[in-house]
C-alpha cells in the first residue's frame, strides 16, 4: 500500500512539473508553479528557508522520499527502471552493491565550488531539477508543441479554433545536443543500474542521503522472518539492501517502498528502528505519517503559488540575426550578470514561460544553459514579469510592472551603416514610434539641414533596454539599432 501511495504522489509531481515546461499558455503556472519552488536546491539558492526546513524535516522523518516523490529527475529514472523491470530477463537484474562514497563526495565538492565561483554550466548539469528542466524544455516541449499544431490543423479543417498553432524552434543547438546526451545517459543508467546516478553523481542525493541515515522511520528487516530469498535486494533500485547481513544502507535508500511490497514473508516494515516491527500496525502507522508529512509539505508550498499574468501577442520575425553583444543581456529582476551566474540552476523554466520569445539559453561555456535576452523574435514587453514569477531559485527578484519600467538592463546603440534613411533614402522612425520609454527621438542627420534624412538619437538615461527598437527595426538581416547589456542593472 505504501508503494502505491508513493507512485500516485510521484506521478502527480512529475506530471505537474513537466507541464510547467510544456504549457505555452501560462495556465500550468497557476496551478502547479509551486511544485518548482519546493525543489531542494532551487529553494536553497532562493533562501526559501521554510521550504528547506520542510524538506529537511521530511527527510529526517521518512528518509529520502523527496528523491522518489518530489524530484522530477528521480521519477524520470524510475520510469525507465520500471520499463526495464517489466522485461522478463531484466526482472531480477539488480543486486546489492557497495556505496561509491568517495565519488559521491568528490562530486558534491565540485558542485559546491561551481556554485561559489558561478560556473553555471556545471551547476545546471549536476543539479537534478536543472538537468530535468533541460531535458523537458529541449526534448519534450517540441514534441508537445508539434502535437498541439497537429490538433490545430485538424481542428481548422473542421472550422474549429479550439487549438492555436505555436512556433517550434531550437533556441540553442548545443543545448539541444546536450539534452539528447543527458536523456540517453540517464535512461541507460536507470535501465541497467536503477538509481546509480542519484547515489553517485547527484549532489542533492548526497546531502539528503547524509540526513536520511538519521531518519525516524526506515525500512527495517525483521531477521526472525527473513528467509534470505534476496527478492528485496534484486528489486532495490538503489542497490542498498545487503541481505546476507540484513543491513540497509539508508544513505542510498530513496524510500520507494518496493522492498516492502516485494517481500512475501512481510519481513520488511517501515517503522522506527528502536521499536520491534509489528506485522500489521506498523505499515499503517508509517503510511499515515507519510501522508500527513507530504500533505503538510504540499500545503505550505501551495501558499506560495502566484497569480497568472499573460502578455499580449507576438509578431514573429524569422529573418533577423542576433548582433554581436559585448555584454549579454539578462532580464529585469536578475540584478546583473554576477547575481544570475550564482543563482541560476539552468532549468529553462523562464525560457519556457517567456510569452515573447525573448529568452534563450546562453551559448557561453561558463554560463551555458543560463537565460539571456535576444530580440530577433520579440521584445521584452514592459507589462510582462513572467520570468521573475516562475523562477524557483532566486535568480530573479520578484518585480511588479511599475518596477520593471524603471530597470535598465541595457541601452540601445545605433548602427549608422544599417539605418534605412541613410542607406535607402527612405523615411523610417520605427524605433522612435515603438519605444515604450520615449528614449529615442528622430533628428536630422545634418544638424544644419532640417530637410536631411532623420536618424534616431538615443537618450541613454531613459532607455531601459527592452529591445523594442531592435526587434521592430525593418533593417535586415541586422537591425540598425540594437541593445548592449549592462553588467549591473540600473534603476532609473
Residue pairs with C-beta under 8 A, 6 or more apart in sequence:
1 283
1 287
2 257
2 260
2 261
2 270
2 283
2 286
2 287
2 290
3 256
3 257
3 258
3 260
3 261
5 287
5 290
5 291
6 65
6 68
6 69
6 255
6 256
6 257
6 290
9 69
9 294
10 68
10 69
10 75
10 78
11 75
13 35
13 69
13 70
13 72
13 75
14 72
14 75
14 76
16 28
16 31
16 32
16 35
17 32
17 35
17 36
17 72
17 132
17 136
18 72
18 136
18 140
19 28
19 32
20 28
20 29
20 32
20 33
20 35
20 36
20 349
20 352
20 353
20 390
21 133
21 136
21 137
21 140
21 141
21 348
21 349
21 352
22 28
22 136
22 140
22 141
22 144
22 352
23 29
24 145
24 148
24 166
24 352
24 355
25 310
26 308
26 309
26 310
26 353
26 355
26 386
27 308
29 306
29 308
29 353
29 389
29 390
30 305
30 307
30 308
31 305
33 305
33 306
33 389
33 390
34 301
34 302
34 303
34 304
34 305
35 70
35 301
36 42
36 129
36 347
36 349
36 390
36 392
37 43
37 46
37 48
37 51
37 301
37 304
37 392
38 51
38 54
38 55
38 70
38 297
38 301
39 70
39 71
39 128
39 129
39 392
40 52
40 55
40 66
40 71
40 129
40 204
40 207
40 208
41 127
41 128
41 129
41 130
41 203
41 204
41 345
41 393
42 48
42 127
42 129
42 345
42 347
42 392
42 393
42 394
43 51
43 52
43 55
43 392
44 52
45 115
45 343
45 345
45 393
45 394
45 395
46 343
46 391
46 392
46 393
46 394
47 394
48 394
50 300
51 300
51 301
54 296
54 297
54 300
54 301
55 66
55 70
55 208
55 297
56 211
57 293
58 65
58 66
58 293
58 294
58 297
59 65
59 66
59 208
59 211
59 212
59 215
60 211
60 212
60 214
60 215
60 216
61 215
61 216
61 217
61 289
61 293
62 215
62 216
62 217
62 255
62 289
62 290
62 293
63 212
63 215
63 217
63 218
63 250
63 253
63 254
63 255
64 205
64 208
64 209
64 212
64 253
64 254
64 255
65 254
65 255
65 290
65 294
66 208
67 74
67 195
67 198
67 204
67 205
67 208
67 254
67 255
68 74
68 75
68 78
68 254
68 255
68 256
69 75
69 255
69 294
71 128
71 129
71 204
72 128
72 129
72 132
72 136
73 128
73 129
73 131
73 132
73 186
73 202
74 128
74 195
74 198
74 254
76 132
76 135
76 186
76 190
77 186
77 189
77 190
77 194
77 195
77 197
77 198
78 190
78 237
78 256
79 190
80 186
80 187
80 190
80 191
81 190
81 191
81 194
81 195
81 237
83 191
84 90
84 93
84 190
84 191
84 192
85 91
85 93
85 235
92 231
92 234
92 235
93 192
93 234
94 193
94 194
94 233
94 234
94 235
94 236
94 237
94 239
95 230
95 233
95 234
95 239
96 233
96 236
96 239
96 240
96 241
96 242
96 243
97 239
99 199
99 240
99 249
99 251
99 252
100 199
100 200
103 200
103 201
104 199
104 200
104 205
104 206
104 209
105 206
107 126
107 200
107 201
107 202
107 203
107 206
108 203
108 206
108 207
110 122
110 126
111 122
111 123
111 126
111 127
111 203
112 203
113 119
114 120
114 122
114 123
114 126
115 123
115 342
116 342
118 338
118 341
118 342
118 366
119 366
120 340
120 341
120 344
120 346
120 362
120 366
120 367
120 368
120 369
120 370
121 346
121 365
121 366
121 367
121 368
121 369
123 130
123 344
123 345
123 346
124 130
124 131
124 134
124 344
124 345
124 346
124 347
124 368
124 369
124 370
125 131
125 178
125 182
125 346
125 369
126 201
126 202
126 203
127 203
127 204
127 345
127 346
127 347
128 198
128 202
128 204
128 205
129 345
129 347
129 392
130 345
130 346
130 347
130 369
131 182
131 186
132 347
133 345
133 346
133 347
133 348
133 349
134 175
134 178
134 179
134 182
134 346
134 347
134 348
134 369
135 179
135 182
135 183
135 186
136 348
136 352
137 179
137 347
137 348
137 349
137 351
137 352
138 170
138 175
138 176
138 178
138 179
138 348
139 176
139 179
139 180
139 183
141 352
142 168
142 170
145 166
145 167
145 168
146 168
148 163
148 165
148 166
149 163
149 165
149 166
149 168
151 163
152 163
152 164
152 165
153 165
155 161
155 162
155 163
167 316
167 357
167 377
170 176
171 351
171 360
171 361
172 360
172 361
172 362
172 363
174 363
174 368
175 361
175 363
175 368
175 369
178 368
178 369
186 197
189 196
189 197
190 197
193 239
194 236
194 237
194 238
194 239
195 237
195 238
195 239
195 252
195 254
196 239
198 205
198 238
198 254
199 205
199 209
199 238
199 239
199 240
199 252
205 254
209 250
209 251
209 252
210 251
212 250
212 251
212 253
212 255
213 250
213 251
215 250
216 272
217 270
217 271
217 272
217 286
217 289
217 290
218 248
218 250
218 253
218 270
218 271
218 272
218 273
219 248
219 253
219 255
219 257
219 259
219 260
219 268
219 269
219 270
220 248
220 268
220 269
220 270
220 271
220 273
220 277
221 232
221 241
221 246
221 247
221 248
221 267
221 268
222 267
222 268
222 269
222 277
223 246
223 267
225 265
225 266
225 267
226 243
226 246
226 265
226 267
227 265
227 267
228 243
228 244
229 243
229 264
229 265
230 243
231 262
231 263
231 264
232 241
232 243
232 259
232 262
232 263
232 268
233 239
233 241
233 242
233 243
235 258
235 259
235 262
236 258
236 259
237 254
237 256
237 258
238 249
238 252
238 253
238 254
238 256
239 252
240 248
240 249
240 250
240 251
240 252
240 253
241 247
241 248
241 249
241 259
242 248
242 249
257 270
259 268
260 268
260 269
260 270
260 283
266 279
269 277
269 278
269 279
269 282
269 283
269 286
270 282
270 283
270 286
270 287
270 290
271 277
271 278
271 282
271 285
271 286
275 282
306 389
309 384
309 385
309 386
309 389
310 355
311 355
311 356
311 381
311 383
311 384
311 386
312 381
312 383
314 355
314 356
314 357
314 377
314 378
315 378
316 357
316 377
316 378
317 376
317 377
317 471
318 377
319 476
319 477
320 375
320 376
320 377
320 471
320 476
320 477
320 478
320 479
321 376
321 477
321 478
322 374
322 376
323 415
323 470
323 478
323 479
323 482
325 482
325 483
325 484
325 485
326 484
327 337
327 410
327 484
327 485
327 486
327 487
328 337
328 362
328 364
328 367
328 372
328 485
329 372
329 373
329 374
329 409
329 410
329 465
329 467
329 483
329 485
330 336
330 337
330 340
330 371
330 372
330 373
330 409
330 485
331 350
331 358
331 359
331 371
331 373
331 380
331 387
331 388
331 396
331 409
332 380
332 385
332 388
332 399
332 403
332 404
332 407
332 409
332 489
333 385
333 387
333 388
333 396
333 397
333 398
333 399
333 404
333 407
334 340
334 395
334 396
334 397
334 489
335 397
335 488
335 489
336 486
336 487
336 488
336 489
337 485
337 487
337 488
338 487
338 488
339 395
340 367
340 370
340 371
340 395
341 366
341 367
341 370
343 393
343 394
343 395
344 370
344 371
344 393
344 395
345 393
345 395
346 361
346 368
346 369
346 370
347 392
347 393
348 361
348 369
348 371
349 390
349 391
349 392
350 359
350 371
350 386
350 387
350 390
350 391
350 395
350 396
351 359
351 360
351 361
351 371
353 386
353 387
353 389
353 390
354 386
354 387
355 384
355 386
356 377
356 378
356 379
356 380
356 381
356 384
357 377
357 378
358 373
358 374
358 375
358 377
358 378
358 379
358 380
358 467
359 371
359 372
359 373
359 387
360 371
360 372
360 374
361 368
361 369
361 370
361 371
361 372
362 368
362 369
362 370
362 371
362 372
370 395
371 387
373 380
373 409
373 467
373 483
373 485
375 467
375 470
375 471
375 482
375 483
376 471
377 471
378 471
379 466
379 467
379 468
379 470
379 471
379 472
380 409
380 465
380 466
380 467
381 436
381 466
382 401
382 404
382 405
382 436
382 437
382 464
382 466
383 401
385 399
385 400
385 401
385 404
387 396
388 396
388 397
388 398
388 399
389 398
399 407
405 436
405 437
405 464
406 464
406 491
406 492
407 464
407 489
407 490
407 491
407 492
408 463
408 464
408 465
408 486
408 489
408 490
408 491
408 492
409 464
409 465
409 466
409 485
409 486
409 489
410 463
410 465
410 483
410 484
410 485
410 486
411 458
411 460
411 463
411 465
411 483
411 484
411 486
412 431
412 439
412 440
412 458
412 460
412 463
412 465
412 469
412 470
412 481
412 482
412 483
412 484
413 458
413 481
413 482
413 483
413 484
414 455
414 456
414 457
414 458
414 480
414 481
415 478
415 479
415 480
415 481
415 482
416 422
416 455
416 480
417 423
418 475
418 478
418 479
418 480
419 428
419 455
419 456
419 475
419 480
419 481
420 426
420 428
420 474
420 475
420 480
421 427
421 428
421 445
421 453
421 454
421 455
422 445
422 453
422 455
425 453
427 453
427 454
428 474
429 442
429 454
429 456
430 469
430 472
430 473
430 474
431 440
431 456
431 468
431 469
431 472
431 473
431 480
431 481
432 440
432 441
432 442
432 456
432 469
434 468
434 469
434 472
435 463
435 468
435 469
436 464
436 466
436 468
437 462
437 463
437 464
437 466
438 462
439 458
439 459
439 460
439 461
439 462
439 463
439 464
440 456
440 457
440 458
440 459
440 463
440 469
440 481
441 456
441 457
441 459
442 454
442 455
442 456
442 457
443 454
443 455
443 456
443 457
444 450
444 451
444 452
444 453
444 454
444 455
445 452
445 453
445 454
445 455
446 452
456 469
456 480
456 481
458 481
461 492
462 492
464 492
465 483
465 485
465 486
466 483
467 483
469 479
469 481
469 483
470 479
470 481
470 482
470 483
471 479
473 479
473 480
473 481
